[in-house]
Amino acid sequence: MISLHFLAALTSMFGIFGKGATRSDEGKDYKIQYRPGDVLIVGLVAVHNSENEDCSNVLEEGIQAVETMNMIIDQINADTDILPGIQLGSIIIDTCYSDAEAARRVILDILPLFSDCGARYPNLQTGKLSPTLVAGVVGAGSSSVSIQVAKILNAVSVPQISYWASSPELSNKRLYKYFFRVVPPDDKQVEAIIALAQQRGWSYISIVYDDDSYGLNGLHELQVQAEDEGICIGTFQPVPRSASDQDFRNIVESLLTEKSKVVVMFTSSMSASRLMKASAKYMDKATDLLWVGSDAWTNEIPLSNYHFDDRPMHDAVGFQPAAQELKAFRPYFLNLTLEESLNTFRNPWFSEYLEHVNFCTVGDDGPGRKCDPDEKLDPNSFEKRPTLEHVGNAMLAIIHALREFHVSECNGIPGLCPAMSMHNGTNHLATKLIPILKRINFTNANGKHVYFDSNQNGLASFYVFRYDADKEVTTGTLRQRWEIVGDFDNKAIRVTTAPNSKLNTTESVCSKPCGYGEATIPQAKICCWHCERCAYDEFVSENGTMCTRCTPGEKPNSEKTGCDLITITEISYGSEYGIACAWLSCLGLLLTSIVTVIYIVHRKTIMVKSSGNELSFFILFGITVSFLNFLAMTASPTLASCVTARIMLGVGPACIYAGLLTKTVRVVIIFRSRSALSIQMKLYLQPSCQIVVTSVLVFVQVIVAALWLTLSPVAITMHYPTHEVVYRGCAHLVDLQVLMAITYPLLLITVCTVLATFNRKIPTEFNETKYIGFSMYSTCVIWLAFLSIFITNTEDLSQRVLTTSICVSLSATTVLICYFGPKCFKIIFRPSLNNMNSVLSPKNSSYNQSATASTSPTQTAM
């Protein structure tokens, strides 16, 4: 039993709890519903709200909650099977939606029921004060009030069952050991909100919350779960406890400056109403916001006594614990009369509510129409509230626990047996019901199972509501514009709305997803980023947050999410380039063979002998080597083919142009000499000497090739001309080092061209230098074209190799056609010109002396 000393200390402790807690009752008409009975159930209901701290505005939901409790008690008292011989009574106090006022009333009006000083309420039959048997407390509706009351009742071990309080804080059984509720906590509601956000792709949201335990706990849960699911919160907007209209306008202005278009509101219905009223002043912009409501105001606003333009609320969505209308409540509530309320202990606030709804006055002093004694509510003004099912469930939970206790303790004896009556004036009965409540399980009138989980919370099942501002309402209030569009349970949400609904069209993100081949560069908030386009040879890596270059030999895949190996290309005999080189070379070899055969067959003729048999065959050897370069150049790269290619690339042209240069010098000496040739000069003109000189010139190229092989050893390497090409080939045959092989032949070409140009007019029909000149001019054009193509072509390395090979082959072809062609033509088709007179007939008499003084070409060739 609780002593008076403890109650006095407790009353003193909570007498300074919160604003207005020290307010005196003197001069204040404070009403309490007291219905006598064998066992009392205490009810905590917000009959009025605490706006302006005067507790003067009557709330319809509070009146209906009171009458739901009364209806349940009437039904139980009329049923002799549930609590036989026992009449239930009630004590209901008005919490005024104030945690401070509720704590004060509980201390002053409820705690004495559990003390040894007896109850403060008279027994209607005896008119005397008598000890009271109390089963427990039902309420309160709000979380902030329930938290303060739970702290008090926890000290006296009295069970408390809330019907609407959803703060997660109340799930802490270490602090609130005896608190129960028939609704799920806000963390489950937040799960539903997060599930909706994920389903709709909202990754960036704003939060408005009341600066009380309900709002702060809702904010905390939303922050935790949003962070876990990768959803960011753009702005946090608290509603001060005594917020002004300007405070609400400031909140709306802040919301409109954010990228987030979805606003989650953990506020009371009054705060939500005032925020909607403020948003109506910014109609053009506020209609872009999508409001997501918690259970405190979903399906509760617009309030009947607080009107505003509801267009900004259009398509707002909200969550409430799943509940159905109590079918018996409508006829019960509409049959209540003013006379019944005034002449009984039932609902002392009903007359005030009736005055407000029916626009009449109770008593003789008020203005306007007087209320009739049998005045009832207008059925058109009745608003059904499915949430009243939770009030009924909370009442029935205590009643079923009381019934189980009565059955076990009284052995079926009707009425209060000694095992129950002995607890009058104490908290013992209420305390003994606690373990029974933990395991209670029953089915209500709507067929819904009611039980408590391990944290003494109700079943986590929610309805999803949508507000349709365009819906026509003929009777009642605008609350009828709320409609159920989905539900949430077991972490699954199901919502069905029109395609053009804001629920489907609203996009609430800080940054839109990056496009193809773009990396997401994070910013301060994980939901905010900027997009960086990756380069052509980069892929998106590091979970999409970085552009990374592919390693050589790889390229980004088609999705730009990684790298694929590039197919290695190389030139070969079977490739297009290899076939082209082979055809050209084979054709050249065929022509070379023909020319060689002609020269061999006609080697005794003046045409062949005058041009020098040995040098001609030496040049034909160089042409053959040049045509054969394709065997090494277009072969699949091996060390042997690379070495051969380097050598043949320079040696073949060197043989050609060293021979042509020697021929040119020979002709110049013979025909440009103004006097008889010296012995040394005649020695030089001997075929053997000319072969030696030509060989020496070619040997220089051999030395160059040896130095090149020494300084840049042969290797087979991978070349990466572009990010999409990998070429496997011989090192340095595809870069500018290839000039090492052709620089010396180019020098020979240059010298030979100059000499042939200056000595192109030989004073006889012996046109050796003219043919050499034509060959050199054509060769220069070919090599200039080659150099420009080779240098500018940096991507197709196979083409570079082809260009080099074809250039060498074309050079050989040019010499074959321009130099040997005319001679072969005369030998085969103009044999009459293949004689001494035709070859050496003078063109200009001024040169006769020189011609006769010199040794003839045929003489030097023999």
Protein Blocks (a to p, Z undefined) as FASTA:
>chain_A
ZZfklmmmmmmmmmmgoehklpcfehpacdddddddfbdcdddddfbccehhlopaccfk
lmmmmmmmmmmmmmmmmpmklmgoiacddddddeklpaklmmmmmmmmmmmmmpcnbpab
dcfklopacddddfbdcddfbfklmmmmmmmmmmnopacddfkbccfklmmmklmmmbcc
fbdcfklmmmmmmmmmmmnopabdcdddddbfklmmmmmmmmmmmmmnopacfbdcdddf
kbcfklmmmmmmmmmmpmblbdcddddfklmmmmmmmmmmmmmmmmmpccdddfklgoka
ccfklccdfklmgoiacddddddddfklmmmmmmpcfklmmmmcehjllmmmmmmmnopa
edjkbgcjdddfklccdfklpccdfklmmmmmmmmmmmmmmmmmmmmmnnopgcjdfklm
mmgoiaklmmmmmmmmmmgccddfkopacdddfkopacdddddddddfkbccfehcfklm
pccfbdceehiacddddfklmklmpccdfbdcddehiacdddfblkbccdddddfkbcce
ehhiaccdddehiacdfkopaccddddddddfklmklmmmmmmmmmmmmmmmmmmmmmmm
mmmpmklmmnopmlmmmmmmmmmmmmmmmmmmmgccdfklmmmmmmmmmmmmmmmmmmmm
mmmmmmmmmmmpcbdcdfklmmmmpmklmmmmmmmmmmmmmmmmmmmmmmmccddddddf
bfkbccdddehklmmklmmmmmmmmmmmmmmmmmmmmmmmccbfblklmmmmmmmmmmmm
mmmmmmmmmmmmmmlmmlmmmmmmmmmmmmmmmmmmmmmmmmmmmmmmmmmlmcfklmmo
cfbfklmmmmmmpccfklmmZZ
